[in-house]
Amino acid sequence: MLETPCHLLYEGKAKKVYTTTNPEHYIVEYKDDATAFNGVKKATLQGKGALNNRISNYLMQYLQTRGICTHFLQELSPTQTRVKKLTMFALEVIVRNLAAGSMAKRLGLQEGMPFKAPVLEFCYKNDALGDPLINEDHALALKLAAPSELQTLRAHALQINTLLQAYLQEKGIILVDFKLEFGKDAQGQIVLGDEISPDTCRFWDAQTRQKLDKDRFREDLGDVCQAYEVIWQKVSN
């Protein structure tokens, strides 16, 4: 039976999520909206949604071939994808390989400084609070996850980092850092959800160290969608 969007379940800054005629599946629709600094800066970038959809789906499928369970099921259109219904953790898992963004500013680190080992951070996914940085004790106190679940989230995130770093290095891309979100499927298995795209990752050209991600929008560098197109061409070829 053909699954079609039924009701708008959620609309975020960059995506809409719809229920479908199958209670175990959702449809994610990527938007052309761009936001930064907790929604203070906004714009519409024609074609961004389609590029994020393609890039994320491609990388999700790559991870699936390497044993990572993801929510990806089928790309339906340039901007829509069918995914598994997940009960999401109210946590963002950030993996950092080089100093950049908020961590560089917070700790006074030079942008681009490499770490000897990946740095993993948790943020409390709460728009009203600005998705604050928390530690594992905070996550436990807020009952955002059980101790064993936090260990699984950490292990999955670091495994994904290892896989993506190796793959992207072959494509001439430095994976500076990225944000992941996880949820539980109907069987209680922890599964990678959300997206893996230039909106949620920092990608630099390995030769020039040119930024090819959302920082182009944050920092008014211009050519945002052109940079996303470069990532798509590098990733998919």
C-alpha positions as CSV (number, residue, x, y, z in Angstrom):
1,M,0.0,0.0,0.0
2,L,1.3,3.5,-0.9
3,E,2.1,5.5,2.2
4,T,1.1,9.1,2.1
5,P,1.5,12.0,4.6
6,C,-1.5,12.2,6.9
7,H,-1.0,14.8,9.6
8,L,1.8,17.2,10.4
9,L,3.3,15.9,13.6
10,Y,6.1,18.4,14.1
11,E,7.7,21.3,12.3
12,G,11.2,22.4,13.3
13,K,13.6,24.9,11.9
14,A,14.7,22.7,8.9
15,K,12.2,19.9,8.6
16,K,8.6,18.8,8.9
17,V,7.5,15.4,10.1
18,Y,4.3,13.8,9.0
19,T,2.4,10.7,10.2
20,T,1.5,8.2,7.5
21,T,-1.0,5.6,6.7
22,N,1.5,3.1,8.3
23,P,1.6,3.7,12.1
24,E,5.2,2.6,12.2
25,H,6.5,5.1,9.6
26,Y,6.9,8.8,9.3
27,I,7.6,11.1,6.3
28,V,10.3,13.7,6.8
29,E,10.2,16.8,4.6
30,Y,13.3,19.0,4.3
31,K,12.7,22.7,4.1
32,D,14.7,25.5,2.4
33,D,14.6,27.5,5.6
34,A,18.0,28.3,7.2
35,T,18.3,29.5,10.8
36,A,21.2,30.2,13.1
37,F,21.8,31.4,16.7
38,N,18.6,29.8,18.0
39,G,16.5,31.2,15.3
40,V,17.7,34.8,15.5
41,K,19.1,34.7,12.0
42,K,16.8,33.4,9.3
43,A,16.7,33.0,5.5
44,T,15.3,30.9,2.7
45,L,17.9,29.2,0.6
46,Q,16.4,27.7,-2.6
47,G,17.4,24.0,-3.0
48,K,18.9,23.6,0.5
49,G,16.2,21.1,1.6
50,A,16.7,18.8,-1.4
51,L,20.5,18.8,-0.9
52,N,20.2,18.0,2.8
53,N,17.7,15.2,1.9
54,R,20.1,13.6,-0.6
55,I,23.2,14.0,1.4
56,S,21.7,12.6,4.6
57,N,20.0,9.7,2.9
58,Y,23.2,8.7,1.2
59,L,25.3,8.8,4.4
60,M,22.5,7.0,6.3
61,Q,22.6,4.2,3.7
62,Y,26.4,4.1,3.9
63,L,26.2,3.6,7.6
64,Q,23.6,0.9,7.3
65,T,26.0,-1.1,5.1
66,R,28.5,-0.8,8.0
67,G,26.1,-2.2,10.6
68,I,24.6,1.0,12.0
69,C,20.8,0.9,12.4
70,T,19.2,4.1,11.1
71,H,15.7,5.3,10.6
72,F,16.1,5.6,6.8
73,L,13.7,3.6,4.7
74,Q,13.2,5.2,1.3
75,E,13.7,8.5,-0.5
76,L,10.3,9.5,-1.8
77,S,11.0,12.8,-3.6
78,P,13.7,15.5,-3.7
79,T,12.6,16.7,-0.3
80,Q,10.7,13.8,1.3
81,T,12.0,10.6,2.9
82,R,10.1,7.7,4.5
83,V,11.6,6.8,7.9
84,K,11.0,4.5,10.8
85,K,8.9,6.0,13.6
86,L,11.2,6.5,16.6
87,T,10.6,7.7,20.2
88,M,13.5,10.2,20.3
89,F,15.8,10.9,23.2
90,A,15.7,14.6,24.2
91,L,19.5,14.6,23.7
92,E,21.8,15.8,21.1
93,V,25.1,13.9,20.9
94,I,28.0,16.0,19.5
95,V,31.3,14.5,18.4
96,R,34.2,16.8,17.8
97,N,37.4,16.0,16.0
98,L,38.8,19.5,15.7
99,A,38.1,22.6,17.7
100,A,35.4,24.8,16.1
101,G,32.1,26.6,16.8
102,S,30.8,26.9,20.4
103,M,33.5,24.7,21.9
104,A,36.3,26.8,20.5
105,K,34.7,30.0,21.8
106,R,33.8,28.5,25.2
107,L,37.3,27.1,25.9
108,G,39.4,29.7,24.0
109,L,40.7,27.2,21.5
110,Q,42.1,28.0,18.1
111,E,39.7,27.0,15.4
112,G,40.9,23.9,13.6
113,M,43.1,22.6,16.5
114,P,42.9,18.8,16.3
115,F,42.2,16.6,19.3
116,K,44.2,13.5,20.1
117,A,40.8,11.7,20.6
118,P,37.3,12.6,19.7
119,V,35.5,14.8,22.2
120,L,31.9,13.8,22.9
121,E,29.3,16.2,24.3
122,F,25.6,16.0,25.2
123,C,23.1,18.7,24.9
124,Y,19.6,18.8,26.3
125,K,17.3,19.1,23.4
126,N,15.0,21.9,24.6
127,D,14.4,24.9,22.3
128,A,13.1,27.1,25.1
129,L,16.4,26.7,26.9
130,G,18.6,26.9,23.8
131,D,19.6,23.2,23.9
132,P,22.1,23.7,26.8
133,L,25.3,21.6,27.2
134,I,24.9,19.0,29.9
135,N,27.0,16.1,31.2
136,E,25.9,12.5,31.8
137,D,24.9,13.2,35.4
138,H,22.6,15.9,34.3
139,A,21.1,13.5,31.7
140,L,20.5,11.0,34.5
141,A,19.0,13.5,36.9
142,L,16.6,14.8,34.2
143,K,15.8,11.2,33.3
144,L,16.6,11.7,29.7
145,A,18.2,8.2,29.4
146,A,19.2,5.3,31.6
147,P,22.9,4.7,32.4
148,S,23.1,1.8,29.9
149,E,21.4,3.9,27.2
150,L,23.9,6.7,27.6
151,Q,26.7,4.1,27.2
152,T,25.0,2.9,24.0
153,L,24.6,6.4,22.7
154,R,28.3,7.2,23.3
155,A,29.4,3.9,21.7
156,H,27.2,4.4,18.6
157,A,28.3,8.0,18.2
158,L,32.0,7.2,18.3
159,Q,31.5,4.2,15.9
160,I,29.7,6.5,13.5
161,N,32.5,9.0,13.8
162,T,35.1,6.4,13.0
163,L,33.1,5.3,9.9
164,L,32.3,8.7,8.6
165,Q,35.8,10.1,9.2
166,A,37.3,7.3,7.1
167,Y,34.8,7.6,4.3
168,L,34.9,11.3,4.1
169,Q,38.7,11.4,4.2
170,E,38.7,9.4,1.0
171,K,36.4,12.0,-0.5
172,G,38.7,14.9,0.4
173,I,36.5,16.1,3.3
174,I,37.5,16.8,6.9
175,L,34.8,15.9,9.4
176,V,35.3,18.6,11.9
177,D,32.4,17.9,14.2
178,F,28.7,16.8,13.9
179,K,25.5,16.4,15.9
180,L,23.5,13.2,16.1
181,E,20.1,12.3,17.5
182,F,18.9,8.9,18.4
183,G,15.6,7.3,19.3
184,K,14.0,3.9,20.1
185,D,12.0,1.9,17.5
186,A,9.0,-0.3,18.2
187,Q,11.2,-3.1,19.4
188,G,13.1,-0.8,21.9
189,Q,16.3,-0.8,19.8
190,I,18.3,2.4,19.8
191,V,18.4,3.7,16.2
192,L,20.1,6.7,14.6
193,G,17.5,9.3,13.6
194,D,17.3,13.0,12.4
195,E,19.9,13.8,9.7
196,I,23.5,13.8,8.7
197,S,24.0,16.9,6.5
198,P,25.9,20.2,6.2
199,D,23.2,21.6,8.5
200,T,24.3,19.3,11.3
201,C,28.0,18.6,10.5
202,R,31.0,20.8,9.9
203,F,32.7,19.7,6.7
204,W,35.9,21.3,5.5
205,D,37.7,20.8,2.2
206,A,40.8,18.7,3.0
207,Q,43.0,20.7,0.7
208,T,41.9,24.3,1.2
209,R,40.1,23.9,4.5
210,Q,37.2,25.9,3.0
211,K,34.0,25.6,5.0
212,L,31.4,23.6,3.2
213,D,28.6,23.6,5.8
214,K,26.1,25.8,7.7
215,D,28.9,28.0,8.9
216,R,28.8,29.7,5.5
217,F,25.4,30.9,6.6
218,R,26.3,31.6,10.2
219,E,29.4,33.6,9.2
220,D,28.0,35.4,6.1
221,L,30.5,33.6,3.8
222,G,27.9,33.3,1.0
223,D,27.4,30.5,-1.6
224,V,25.7,28.2,1.0
225,C,23.9,26.0,-1.4
226,Q,26.9,25.9,-3.7
227,A,28.9,24.5,-0.8
228,Y,26.3,21.9,0.0
229,E,26.3,20.9,-3.7
230,V,30.1,20.4,-3.5
231,I,29.6,18.1,-0.5
232,W,27.0,16.1,-2.4
233,Q,29.3,15.7,-5.4
234,K,32.2,14.7,-3.3
235,V,30.2,12.3,-1.1
236,S,28.3,10.6,-3.9
237,N,31.2,10.1,-6.4
